[in-house]
């Protein structure tokens, strides 16, 4: 029997709350990795790579943010797969990871653009260096920038994950497991 609009809304709210809980744990993982990379790496504003034939550069904070993203996306995928959308055992790991990573990568690229605007001193969105002078963890611009980026891209990520990544569960188009019984094999 099809769900009523009210039932669908409650189900979607539940999914969003579980997605948000996983996301909150992912933020913690992301920030821990970012802090570690910042502490062991070179200065965040130092040049990592000049983009050929442009006036743009990749800074170390872009690299640190990307490293934190890669660890957090694996964390979030596994938790969303097993707890939020309950798709483990119903859909192949790679079949869900590929769109999950694609959505995450899209959000990360948008996030890197936003992070650049928050970190670049010439940007109208630049975080204030007076208050956020990098003198302590709570006054570190990169940490606040990363948190703002995560908050900005989360709603888009949820919608795209629900509609595309975990659509096999949403639409009941689940793959039949192979005779080996191991659907999570690589």
C-alpha positions in Angstrom: 0.0 0.0 0.0 1.4 3.4 -0.9 2.4 5.8 1.9 0.3 8.8 2.6 1.8 12.3 2.3 2.0 12.5 6.1 3.7 9.1 6.3 6.2 10.1 3.6 6.9 13.4 5.4 7.6 11.6 8.7 9.8 9.0 6.9 11.7 11.7 5.2 12.2 13.6 8.4 13.5 10.5 10.1 15.9 9.9 7.2 17.0 13.5 7.3 17.6 13.3 11.1 19.6 10.0 10.8 21.5 11.6 7.8 22.2 14.6 10.0 23.4 12.5 12.9 25.8 10.6 10.6 26.8 14.0 9.1 27.5 15.3 12.6 29.8 12.4 13.3 31.4 13.0 9.9 32.0 16.6 10.8 33.9 15.5 13.9 36.0 13.1 11.7 36.5 15.8 9.1 37.7 18.3 11.7 40.0 15.9 13.5 41.7 15.0 10.2 41.9 18.7 9.3 43.5 19.6 12.6 46.0 16.8 12.3 46.9 17.7 8.7 47.2 21.4 9.7 49.5 20.6 12.6 51.8 18.3 10.6 51.8 20.1 7.3 53.2 23.3 6.0 51.5 26.7 6.5 47.9 26.8 5.2 48.4 29.8 3.1 51.6 28.5 1.4 51.5 27.6 -2.2 50.8 24.0 -3.1 50.4 24.3 -6.8 50.0 27.1 -9.4 47.3 26.4 -11.9 48.8 26.6 -15.3 47.7 29.5 -17.6 45.7 31.1 -14.8 46.3 33.5 -12.0 44.9 31.0 -9.5 46.7 28.8 -7.0 46.0 25.8 -4.9 47.0 26.5 -1.2 47.7 23.9 1.4 44.4 24.6 3.1 42.8 23.2 -0.1 44.9 20.1 0.2 44.1 19.7 4.0 40.4 20.2 3.3 40.5 17.5 0.6 42.3 15.0 2.8 39.7 15.6 5.5 36.9 15.2 2.9 38.3 11.8 1.7 38.4 10.3 5.2 35.0 11.7 6.2 33.3 10.6 3.0 34.3 7.0 3.7 33.0 7.3 7.3 29.8 8.9 6.2 29.1 6.4 3.4 29.5 3.4 5.6 27.2 4.8 8.3 24.6 6.1 5.8 24.6 2.8 4.0 24.1 0.7 7.1 22.0 2.9 9.3 20.4 5.8 7.5 19.2 4.1 4.3 19.6 0.5 5.4 21.0 -0.5 2.0 23.8 -2.8 3.1 23.0 -6.2 1.8 20.5 -4.9 -0.7 22.6 -3.0 -3.1 26.2 -3.5 -4.2 28.8 -1.5 -2.4 30.4 0.0 -5.5 26.9 0.7 -7.0 26.2 3.0 -4.1 29.7 4.3 -3.4 30.2 5.7 -6.9 27.3 8.1 -6.8 27.9 8.8 -3.1 31.5 9.8 -3.9 30.4 11.7 -7.0 27.8 13.7 -5.0 30.4 14.3 -2.2 33.0 15.4 -4.8 30.6 17.8 -6.3 29.8 19.2 -2.9 33.5 19.3 -2.1 34.3 21.3 -5.2 31.6 23.8 -4.4 32.9 23.8 -0.9 36.5 24.5 -2.0 35.2 27.5 -3.9 33.4 28.7 -0.8 36.4 28.0 1.4 38.5 30.0 -0.9 36.1 32.9 -0.6 36.2 32.6 3.2 40.0 32.4 3.4 41.1 34.9 0.7 41.7 38.3 2.3 40.4 40.1 -0.8 37.1 38.3 -0.9 33.9 40.1 0.3 33.1 36.8 2.2 36.5 36.6 3.9 36.4 35.6 7.5 37.7 38.4 9.8 41.3 38.1 10.7 41.0 40.3 13.8 38.8 37.9 15.6 40.0 34.8 13.8 43.7 35.4 14.1 44.8 31.8 14.3 46.1 32.3 17.8 44.2 29.2 19.2 42.0 26.4 17.9 38.8 28.4 18.4 40.3 31.4 16.6 41.5 29.5 13.6 40.0 30.7 10.3 40.5 27.4 8.5 38.4 25.5 11.1 35.6 28.0 11.0 35.7 28.1 7.3 35.5 24.3 7.0 32.5 24.2 9.4 30.7 26.9 7.4 31.4 25.0 4.2 30.1 21.8 5.6 26.9 23.5 6.8 26.4 25.1 3.4 26.7 22.0 1.3 24.8 19.5 3.6 21.3 20.2 2.4 22.2 19.8 -1.2 24.1 16.6 -0.4 21.1 15.1 1.4 18.8 15.7 -1.5 21.2 14.3 -4.1 22.0 11.2 -1.9 18.4 10.5 -1.3 17.4 10.9 -4.9 20.4 9.2 -6.6 22.9 7.4 -4.3 20.4 5.4 -2.3 17.6 5.4 -4.9 17.7 1.6 -5.0 16.3 1.5 -1.5 13.9 4.4 -2.1 12.4 2.8 -5.3 12.8 -0.8 -4.2 15.0 -1.4 -7.3 17.4 -3.6 -5.4 19.8 -6.0 -7.0 19.4 -9.7 -6.3 22.5 -10.9 -4.5 24.8 -13.3 -6.4 24.7 -17.0 -5.4 27.9 -16.4 -3.3 25.7 -14.4 -0.9 28.4 -11.7 -0.5 27.0 -8.5 -2.1 29.6 -6.3 -0.5 32.5 -7.9 -2.3 34.7 -5.7 -4.4 
